[in-house]
């Protein structure tokens, strides 16, 4: 694992159901950026349904500003997953076509 001021550290990347029930988890070194593990931890999600195959795609993903990257937004869009991610403050302004407000109710 990695070394921090207090010693070695680790980070838990966790995907939960809206009610807080864990669906998938991955432990990495503390310095690992959240966005690099999104595809891996999302690929481990399996949600049981009463009939039929297990669901592997959530309707939406809520994340913090670390997930505000064009590659992540494209990855979610290709899979039909809604993104509830606030925008980072960008020095050159925001990109056209995306609403400026963060919709937490989505």
C-alpha positions in Angstrom: 0.0 0.0 0.0 1.0 3.6 0.1 2.7 5.8 2.7 1.0 8.8 4.2 1.9 11.0 7.2 0.4 8.5 9.6 1.8 5.4 7.9 0.6 3.2 5.2 -2.9 4.1 3.8 -5.5 2.5 1.6 -8.6 3.7 -0.2 -11.9 1.8 -0.6 -13.7 2.3 -3.9 -17.3 1.3 -3.1 -20.5 1.1 -5.2 -23.7 1.1 -3.2 -27.4 0.8 -3.8 -29.4 4.0 -3.2 -30.3 2.6 0.3 -26.6 2.2 1.2 -26.3 -1.6 0.5 -22.8 -2.4 -0.9 -22.8 -3.9 -4.4 -19.1 -3.9 -5.2 -15.9 -2.8 -3.5 -12.2 -2.6 -4.4 -9.3 -1.6 -2.1 -6.3 0.3 -3.6 -3.3 2.3 -2.5 -4.1 5.7 -1.0 -2.6 7.7 -3.8 -4.8 6.0 -6.5 -7.1 8.5 -8.1 -10.8 7.6 -7.8 -11.5 8.0 -11.5 -8.9 5.3 -12.5 -10.9 2.5 -10.8 -14.4 3.4 -11.9 -14.6 0.9 -14.7 -13.2 -1.9 -12.6 -15.5 -1.5 -9.7 -18.6 -0.8 -11.8 -17.8 -4.0 -13.8 -18.1 -6.0 -10.6 -21.7 -4.8 -9.9 -24.3 -7.6 -10.1 -27.8 -6.8 -8.9 -30.2 -9.8 -8.4 -33.7 -9.6 -9.9 -36.6 -11.9 -9.2 -36.8 -13.0 -12.8 -34.2 -12.9 -15.6 -30.5 -12.0 -15.8 -28.8 -10.0 -13.2 -28.7 -6.3 -13.7 -25.2 -4.8 -14.3 -26.0 -1.2 -15.1 -27.5 1.3 -12.6 -29.9 3.9 -13.8 -27.6 6.7 -12.5 -24.2 7.2 -10.9 -23.6 9.8 -8.2 -20.0 10.8 -7.7 -17.9 13.7 -6.4 -15.9 16.2 -8.5 -13.1 13.7 -9.0 -15.4 11.9 -11.5 -15.9 15.1 -13.6 -13.8 14.0 -16.5 -14.8 13.8 -20.2 -13.7 10.1 -20.4 -15.9 9.1 -17.5 -18.9 11.0 -18.8 -18.5 9.4 -22.2 -18.1 5.9 -20.6 -21.4 6.4 -18.6 -23.2 7.8 -21.6 -22.2 4.8 -23.8 -23.8 2.5 -21.2 -26.9 4.6 -20.7 -26.1 5.5 -17.1 -27.1 8.9 -15.9 -24.4 11.0 -14.3 -25.1 13.0 -11.2 -21.6 14.6 -10.8 -21.0 18.2 -9.9 -18.6 20.1 -12.2 -15.1 21.1 -11.2 -14.2 24.8 -11.3 -12.6 25.1 -14.7 -10.3 28.0 -15.6 -11.6 28.3 -19.1 -15.3 28.0 -18.3 -17.7 25.2 -18.7 -18.4 23.3 -22.0 -21.4 24.3 -24.0 -24.4 22.0 -23.9 -24.3 21.0 -20.2 -26.5 22.7 -17.7 -24.6 24.9 -15.2 -26.4 23.8 -12.1 -25.9 20.5 -10.2 -29.2 18.6 -10.0 -28.9 16.6 -6.7 -32.5 15.4 -7.0 -31.7 13.4 -10.2 
